[in-house]
Amino acid sequence: MEKKFKRTLVTSALPYANGPVHIGHLAGVYVPADIYVRYLRLKGEDVLFIGGSDEHGVPVTIRAKKEGCTPQDVVDRYHNIIKESFEGFGISFDVYSRTTSATHREVASDFFKKLYDEGKFVELESEQYYDEGEQQFLTDRNIKGECPRCHAADAYGDQCEKCGATLSPDELINPYNADSGNPLVKRKTTHWYLPLNDYQQWLEQWILNDHKEWRSNVYGQCKSWLDTGLKPRAVTRDLNWGIPVPVEGAEGKVLYVWFDAPIGYISNTKELLPDTWEKWWKDEDTRLLHFIGKDNIVFHCIVFPSMLKAHGDYILPENVPSNEFLNLEDDKISTSRNWAVWLNEYLVDFPGKQDVLRYVLTANAPETKDNNFTWKDFQARNNNELVAVYGNFVNRALVLTKKYFEGKVPACGELTEYDKGIIDEFVNVKSEVEKLLDQFKFREAQKEAMNLARIGNRYLAETEPWKLAKTDMNRVATILNISLQLVANLAIAFEPFLPFSSKKLRGMLAMETFEWSSLGSLTLMEEGHELGEVGLLFDKIEDDAIQAQLDRLERIKAENAAANYKANPIRENIEFDDFTKLDIRVGTVLECAKVPKASKLLQFKIDDGLEGRTIVSGIAAHFNPEELVGKQVCFVANLAPRTIRGIVSEGMILSAEDNEGKLSLLTVSPEAKPGSEVK
């Protein structure tokens, strides 16, 4: 029998405060968590929503070095940007704090010290890479070297960004400090480890047997880790940024960020409720839920529960609704490549359209597999669904009420069989939406809410009250009464998903609030109730706004290509006399055509300033022959003729080829006469 809890504690993954947050964060973690919390609040349940910034760890120190400032400067700036972005999108945290707070330092230190004093850690010595010039141990992300898989020269110690391989620093060829460029040596260091292997059997029972209801992606990743066998994991590291290890003789060591960060959920709760926080973390009547992305599954399902189990005083998560990743325009979102839609920039570019992005991200939620965001789909969903379906129904129902009944809810007369059929379609919406939300199926729940608007649109289109107004106002009154009840239901149903729009709609209906328990009711709007000021609920998004975003991404793509491009190595030196033997000339392309039955070959007729010549070139895959006619090209004129597919070729067309095999024809200005020598 499923346990009934008195309260629900919801946490969302703490974003790194080394940069702004983007749509991948919003889709994967924060919108789903916010939908669920708003839903519970509407039901009148006791719920707490905990958030905050993760401000320790290597990503922060890397950003600080890059910007020439202190780590504290970095986290102060980005914590505020992130917090304001979440507020802008209506992410309704009860508290949004940070892991550099005094409360967090105390809670995290005490947590470590309790486990340390009770002998829950093991102390191990290992060899790690050390930069003697900088006099510091390096983290995986601070180390670069040659990738052992694809041999890219600048792979990181945890991943090669060229081929995508997951690596360890020991696998790199000729590792070096990514910041200083210094070569590295191995040096012994001592750290404390949480022996996850001691919790293997307990975790197998708790996850694999007791929580089979978890999402398949969560359950599957946990099973994979458990099947492989757990090993001790370091909880400290050599770093000068973080919470100092509270043990004598541990100078220069801090709590590892993966150990430090999840304790932030506890410390942020304590900061909010200093006197009552323990009932949210230590009372068995509290249900704990972690909303995360798939890169955090292991930490929240295996590592953090093991920490809580080792401590002994805390409850464990009942569920961990984790999403997969969201891609952008068919490419992986990457903060390092600036390939993202940043929330703080979106709020500037699309003012007042927070709900549009919330809607689109929920409609494309990567709940069980990676999904894709495109600007064209964003525009289409806004224009074809929010505007043309939801907004259109609301506007027609309210405008017609203003026109025919002075903006007051008309009386509902006798229902026809058609009316009853329409009503039957939406009376069960509450139970259906609830069932889906309780199962964390937010995409389907929002779709079910939108079906209400589709029903309403169809109802008005098929009853045509604007035509009946000439002959039967009683019938018009009934139609509009039913339509207004539907509109009011939409304000409730969409409250968790689109809070800004629902608030705006309640203003148009002149209704302060609705209870979730009223969803599905046909008496939400009393006869004679006067509507507020009517306006458009949603606006169309024009092509130029979308094109501006696509152009921005194209610029970023070009900048990344330029920044990452490395030419092929220079060949061996030659003598000057060898070069002078080449006779390179300018020629005008008179004719160009594909060679029959030869997919790679083009046949050129060249005006070389003398008698003309024919050249066969293997560049058909890169150019359309029609586009080359009239070009001033460069060619090797004194190459010995040779026969290719029965055609005598008298030279070689010159092209530039990058390291990815892309060709660009070598051309000169039109002023150069055919036969001009290239010196």
Helices and strands as residue ranges (DSSP letters): E 7-12, H 23-25, I 26-30, H 31-42, E 47-53, H 58-67, H 71-88, E 95-98, H 102-117, E 122-131, E 136-137, G 140-142, E 143-146, E 155-156, G 169-171, E 173-177, E 185-194, G 196-199, H 200-203, I 204-209, H 216-228, E 233-234, E 236-238, E 253-255, H 257-272, H 277-282, E 286-293, G 294-296, H 297-298, I 299-303, H 304-311, E 317-319, E 322-323, E 326-328, E 331-332, H 343-349, H 354-363, E 371-373, H 375-381, I 382-391, H 392-405, H 417-426, H 429-438, H 442-463, H 465-468, H 473-493, H 499-509, G 516-518, H 543-564, H 576-580, E 584-594, E 602-607, E 613-617, H 625-628, E 632-636, E 642-644, E 647-649, E 652-653, E 655-657, E 663-665
